[in-house]
Amino acid sequence: MARCVVKFGGSNFKTAGDMTKILKAVRLYDEPPVIVVSAFYGITNELIAVMDSAAQDETEIQRMTDRLKTMKRESLETHIDNPIAREAVYAQLRSRLDDLSRVLLGTHYIGEIPPFVRDRILSFGERLSSLIVAAVLEYHGIPAIERLPEDIGLITDGEEGNAAVDFTASEKSVADGLPADKVCVIPGFYGISPDGRITLLGRGGSDYSAASIARCITAEALDVWKDVDGYLSADPKSVENTRRIARLGYSEAAELSYFGAHILHPRTVEPLEDRSIPVRIFNIDNIGDKLTPLSIIGPDAEAPKGPKSVTYTDDFAVLTLAGAGVGIKPGILAKVTGALDRSGINIKSVVTSQTAINIYLDEADLDRTDELVRSLDVAAVSHVIPRRDLSVVALVGDGLGEAPEVAEGMMESLNKRGIRFTIFSIGASDAAAYAVIPRSQREEAVRSLHNRFFS
């Protein structure tokens, strides 16, 4: 019988007592699941902070590892009441934290953090989680074993910081490396390069890890446990009377993630589509006596058509390259995008016209991109204009690209509220239409569109 892959994210590890909920959830599965875990809540950010300070302050390394040792001991004391069993697990945790300390001290002495070392440091958060979860499950009578990506051969393409899983190299070794009679607990967020180095799968990549493992074992489903009630027609913090979305297509889930719905990482559905493996969303704070998913993501053809949700992202900026004929002069776009690619700057989208090239970016990359483009000194570009304090508000649902009345309804709704949009796009994806608006009008825009399509 096919197994389920179960993902527990950082929101499931906010307090020492949260393991009680995880134990209850795991006991609902008839077959031992494969569990993929994120770092405990806030740990990855703490590791990033200590890397930034380690070059200047050696003492911060010790303070951070001491804090982690205290935090993990508290978690073990909450769930393993036998002192001998608890100390055995704590010795393994202490060994991993001592290893982390040695790596950080190395960066302090050389005064820099090479990318491959950065990947190794950031993987420790997940490796601490997997050790604790496996030990607590085993202690509470659930046969469990920790399996690291290096143990099971989860091979990546080797790109540091944002790797992709090489399924040709990984599928057999992963399937063979997971014993069927035990719950297997795997740290997410990283895999192993062909030469054996730790390579991260991108920030938030534990969802992608879980999806990749689900593909490798042809899982029955990928089950994601969150602290929300599945997918909704809008963020309930912005809109009252939202609707729950029972079923979505892969494309809809990917677009919702891209435009700011933080239930799944944008790459999660990528490994699952050609195997038609469903994603099921559960709420860890509302566990029943059987597995009842709140939302199910599957093949696009099986999901109903039409608008599903209004979402938004503030992590958005535009760099405009203006000049007569800049949009049609050969070579300009290639020169600019090539330079950004070599600098590791991700381009979200490009919209061109006769007199402008608009490059959509993460807001954090805007200043660096502005400086880089100006340094290229492209003759046809007369002005480089950075534009920030923007939001993208999107309507997501399969078939929107073939429904002109959707664009009409969105524009009419925004116009009635006096919300000015600088860019409006429909048709780039069949599952999304969006407007770029001033951030100060974002909440009103979300409510307006939700009222128009879901009242």
Sequence and secondary structure as in RCSB ss.txt:
>XXXX:A:sequence
MARCVVKFGGSNFKTAGDMTKILKAVRLYDEPPVIVVSAFYGITNELIAVMDSAAQDETEIQRMTDRLKTMKRES
LETHIDNPIAREAVYAQLRSRLDDLSRVLLGTHYIGEIPPFVRDRILSFGERLSSLIVAAVLEYHGIPAIERLPE
DIGLITDGEEGNAAVDFTASEKSVADGLPADKVCVIPGFYGISPDGRITLLGRGGSDYSAASIARCITAEALDVW
KDVDGYLSADPKSVENTRRIARLGYSEAAELSYFGAHILHPRTVEPLEDRSIPVRIFNIDNIGDKLTPLSIIGPD
AEAPKGPKSVTYTDDFAVLTLAGAGVGIKPGILAKVTGALDRSGINIKSVVTSQTAINIYLDEADLDRTDELVRS
LDVAAVSHVIPRRDLSVVALVGDGLGEAPEVAEGMMESLNKRGIRFTIFSIGASDAAAYAVIPRSQREEAVRSLH
NRFFS
>XXXX:A:secstr
   EEEEE GGG SSGGGHHHHHHHHTT SS  EEEE   TTHHHHHHHHHHHHTT HHHHHHHHHHHHHHHHHH
HHHH   HHHHHHHHHHHHHHHHHHHHHHHHHHHHTS  HHHHHHHHTHHHHHHHHHHHHHHHHTT  EEE  HH
HHT BB   SSS  B HHHHHHHHHHTS TTSEEEEE SEEE TTS EEE  TTTHHHHHHHHHHHTT SEEEEE
ESS S BSS TTT SS  B  EEEHHHHHHHHHTT TTS TTTTTTTGGGT  EEEEETTS  SS   SEEEE G
GGS  S  EEEEES  EEEEEE TTTTTSTTHHHHHHHHHHHTT  EEEEEE SSEEEEEE GGGHHHHHHHHHH
H  TT  EEEEE SEEEEEEE TTGGG HHHHHHHHHHHHHTT   SEEEEEEETTEEEEEEEGGGHHHHHHHHH
HHHH 
